[in-house]
């Protein structure tokens, strides 16, 4: 399996987007648009656009230097391509984010030197907002209903403990945990997704041991299919569905869209032509390519950045308060110093 080495040191003068984009599995090369020009319609205004990149922080903690480095690459690539940079506030999970982190996040990004043309603090001139995920629920519900109507998803009542205890559940190669063993794939029962965007998915004929608990909704991956794409930084990538990753959650039992679904829906609706993010999400790209295909959407180009590591060789996380932009600013560091990375 071809995978990139994720510890390469990044340079500030990364090359512009390569074109054309690699074809999506099941899609002819001629049907795939180049990353520089995108036309998609996800229920909003359809526009032809040049390069569109994005920053997509989540207000679950203070931004650290690793975030800043990846975001800086995203901004530099947008500038190199004469494009637009979008700020999206990924505040969809109310159980994890804190409201006070939102203004701090924007303030820290501005202080560091980021300049975006669209975002929650900007007028929505393109008509592709809103830019807070918490205001975009109807988009996610519509996507889930489409996936369900086409048979791409199924209700799953397995707990994390059930999956961990399954003897046939090896670990995925990223942070998703054990590969789902497919326990609920063949269960019968009539489930429906509530059309009211404020309601939870409900079951008319539960297949769960706990009828009062709504299910997770899992995407059924095509077992054995190789998902291939060319990353703008790490080159050719291949992941085998059902082996490297299994059926994944797109809608959680607590009525929150999962990251994979929300990310795909938003990037398509906001006309993003290239996604720049950390190398820990390489395998998530394979999952998301399947979602793009199922939803009839054209995927963007992808560019994954090497992760910033601490002194112990572990990737930086929001628990590293000492390396948060806010803490470094209070220590007297300047953006110019920090941008040397």
KAHUSUL-V665801 format. One record per backbone hydrogen bond with DSSP energy under -0.5 kcal/mol. CO is the residue of the C=O (numbers start at 1). NH is the residue of the N-H. Records with the same first field share a line. If there is no record, write none. Layout:
CO = NH ; NH
//
This chain:
1 = 3
2 = 238
4 = 6
5 = 8
6 = 307
11 = 14
24 = 27
28 = 31
29 = 32
31 = 33
34 = 37
38 = 49
45 = 47
49 = 38
51 = 84
52 = 273 ; 274
53 = 86
55 = 88
57 = 90
58 = 60
59 = 98
63 = 325
64 = 68
65 = 69
66 = 70
67 = 71
68 = 72
69 = 73
70 = 74
71 = 75
72 = 76
73 = 77
74 = 78
75 = 79
76 = 80
77 = 81
78 = 83
79 = 82
84 = 53
85 = 117 ; 118
86 = 55 ; 88
88 = 90
89 = 91 ; 133
92 = 94
93 = 96 ; 97
98 = 101 ; 102
99 = 102 ; 103
100 = 104
101 = 105
102 = 106
103 = 107
104 = 108
105 = 109
106 = 110
107 = 111
108 = 112
109 = 113 ; 114
110 = 113
118 = 87
119 = 122
123 = 125
127 = 45
131 = 89 ; 133
132 = 135
133 = 136
136 = 139 ; 140
137 = 141
138 = 142
139 = 143
140 = 144
141 = 145
142 = 146
143 = 147
144 = 148
145 = 149
146 = 150
147 = 152 ; 153
148 = 151
152 = 220
154 = 218
156 = 216
159 = 163
160 = 164
161 = 165
162 = 166
163 = 166
166 = 169
168 = 170
170 = 179
174 = 177
177 = 172
182 = 185
184 = 187
189 = 191
190 = 204 ; 205
192 = 194 ; 202
195 = 197
196 = 199
202 = 192
210 = 213
212 = 214
216 = 156 ; 218
217 = 250 ; 251
218 = 154
219 = 221 ; 248
221 = 223
222 = 225
225 = 227 ; 241
226 = 228
227 = 239
229 = 231 ; 237
231 = 235
235 = 231
237 = 229
239 = 227 ; 241
240 = 243 ; 244 ; 245
241 = 224
244 = 173
245 = 242
248 = 219
250 = 258
251 = 217
252 = 255
256 = 252
258 = 262
259 = 263
260 = 264
261 = 265
262 = 266
263 = 267
264 = 268
265 = 269
266 = 270
267 = 272
268 = 271
273 = 301
274 = 276
275 = 277 ; 303
277 = 305
278 = 281
279 = 282
281 = 285
282 = 286
283 = 287
284 = 288
285 = 289
286 = 290
287 = 291
288 = 292
289 = 293
290 = 294
291 = 295
292 = 296 ; 297
293 = 296
297 = 299
301 = 275
302 = 232
303 = 277
305 = 279
308 = 316
310 = 313
314 = 310
317 = 320
319 = 321
320 = 323
321 = 324
323 = 65
324 = 328
325 = 329
326 = 330
327 = 331
328 = 333
329 = 332
334 = 338
335 = 339
337 = 340
338 = 341
//
